[in-house]
């Protein structure tokens, strides 16, 4: 297994995409080290994506593409400005609140960075904010995207562990809002310290009504999804399909901001993105087979339980480990590899499985904005024209307050479990 680890690290170090890293490492094991039929490679890759729940992933990705092209983003930013535009650090606060609304539509941190960043980073610079600060706020708030439902990584976690997608969605709201609140508090402190601008004039009532009307279509999408899933009218996979139909109907017929050509372009773009995600899942399933053959889950469990049987110390250890993994690996791949290993240990120590799921997901999603692999950083860099190093330095205080929120969620389980209990997912 040591040779596999070396192959894995070397492949990561030279910049090979994570899907191919997992595939190359697994292939080396099967061909060189293992006495296993090569036919198992195709079987394991196919079985990794042969899952009804995973159908939700391409449709949620498509819904995000359609929402972006239908200009719903603009309306959500205007609506956010009405809500928090008069708070010190107005545009930074708008950026964070818009991320909360946008999360309820796409569930993707990178989509959040690209869509909101292209509008708000230049606008914040024009208002007098530094490019570093504007980009840091955008990247940090994009972490909210995969935590507040719908969430692609939650669907992946469900597939990897068997946890209910609906329960995961219900558990994601309070952690997502806690992250948003922590960022808003820090933004307020910065605004008071550096005298950041805010809107002082009142918005005319007619403008408020018009903005509400324009943003209503976008705001109703997550409402339809939430009501439909939690009431049992449709499954999360069916909800993903409905969100696509809703986005097409809204963009083409109601808002009239999207042409059929753009609908077709959305399908093409979503197909490419989905194929990458599903390739990662297939390769991670293959790599998981290598770990199982080598009894890595048992070895990790024995190692951790040998250090401590205290669930709070275990959670602290897991937090440190997952934060490191989030810095170097895609959240989806980390979930597929690590969740089946760590979850049984957590259950053995008396940790509620749904609580552990959110601790893990919040941890790994913070990695979207941490160097060296944070994909949100790479999405924001061309928009702002800044280097990854400058963005990474500016974002550290925001990562710090997100970690404070993470600690609260880790050691106060009721913050995560309140809504799932209320909705009857757990008792």
Secondary structure, DSSP 4 states (H G I P E B T S, - for coil): -HHHHHHHHHHHHTT--HHHHHHHHHHHIIIII----THHHHHHHHHHH--GGGHHHHHHHHHHHHHHHTTHHHHHHHHHHHHHTTSSSHHHHHHHHHHHHHHHHH--HHHHHHHHHHHHHHHHHHTT--HHHHHHHHHHHHTTTTTSSS-HHHHHHHHHH---HHHHHHHHHHHHHHHHHHHHHHHHHHHHHHT-----SPPPHHHHHHHHHHHHHHHHHHHHHHHHHHTTSS-HHHHHHHHHHHHHHIIIIIS----HHHHHHHHHHHHHHHHHHHHHHHHHHHHHHHHHHTTHHHHHHHHHHHH---HHHHHHHHHHHHHHHHHHS-HHHHHHHHHHHHHHHHHHTT--HHHHHHHHHHHHHHGGGSTTT-HHHHHHHHHHT--HHHHHHHHHHHHHHHHHHHHHHHH-THHHHHHHHHTTS--
